[in-house]
Amino acid sequence: MSVWQEKKIYVAQCLEVDVASQGETEEEALSNLQEALELHFEDPVATVLPEIKKVQAEVGAA
């Protein structure tokens, strides 16, 4: 993990997964980074449900 100051903000970055966040203090930047990492590793939620359709098919031997 790396933390540095850019002008009036602190930036915290997790180098292993390339996730970063910022805050007005070093502690806030680290807290925001923790939240960003939790969101990064959270299981995705499906936004589109699969559509199931009934179809009619004939099976025959050739």
Wavefront OBJ file of the C-alpha trace (Angstrom):
o trace
v 0.000 0.000 0.000
v 1.161 3.499 -0.755
v -0.076 6.828 0.663
v 0.996 10.251 -0.562
v -0.195 13.843 -0.554
v -1.163 15.761 -3.686
v -1.795 19.426 -2.937
v -4.658 19.381 -0.377
v -5.649 15.702 -0.597
v -4.142 12.395 0.432
v -4.155 9.451 -1.963
v -4.062 5.841 -0.759
v -3.406 3.072 -3.274
v -3.336 -0.709 -2.944
v -0.617 -1.667 -5.410
v -1.495 -5.375 -5.522
v -4.916 -4.785 -7.130
v -4.475 -1.216 -8.459
v -7.319 0.290 -6.421
v -6.975 3.820 -5.063
v -8.991 6.371 -3.109
v -8.505 9.796 -1.591
v -9.401 11.887 1.435
v -8.737 15.177 3.172
v -6.562 13.387 5.757
v -4.343 10.318 5.587
v -6.765 8.455 7.862
v -9.740 9.361 5.639
v -7.871 8.246 2.521
v -7.094 4.886 4.157
v -10.700 4.468 5.295
v -11.946 5.298 1.800
v -9.450 2.825 0.342
v -10.788 0.113 2.658
v -14.321 0.791 1.381
v -13.123 0.820 -2.240
v -11.406 -2.550 -1.743
v -14.549 -4.040 -0.194
v -16.574 -2.874 -3.196
v -13.908 -4.138 -5.610
v -14.062 -7.665 -4.167
v -17.833 -7.732 -3.607
v -19.802 -10.285 -5.618
v -21.428 -8.613 -8.628
v -25.196 -8.206 -8.643
v -27.014 -9.154 -11.840
v -28.754 -6.152 -13.348
v -30.404 -8.099 -16.155
v -32.365 -11.233 -15.406
v -32.248 -14.099 -17.890
v -35.303 -14.497 -20.096
v -36.805 -17.974 -20.314
v -38.914 -18.790 -23.352
v -40.848 -21.915 -24.246
v -40.146 -23.174 -27.738
v -41.697 -25.985 -29.699
v -39.363 -28.402 -31.461
v -39.784 -31.561 -33.480
v -37.246 -34.334 -33.181
v -36.896 -36.821 -36.000
v -34.446 -39.381 -37.295
v -32.726 -38.819 -40.615
l 1 2 3 4 5 6 7 8 9 10 11 12 13 14 15 16 17 18 19 20 21 22 23 24 25 26 27 28 29 30 31 32 33 34 35 36 37 38 39 40 41 42 43 44 45 46 47 48 49 50 51 52 53 54 55 56 57 58 59 60 61 62
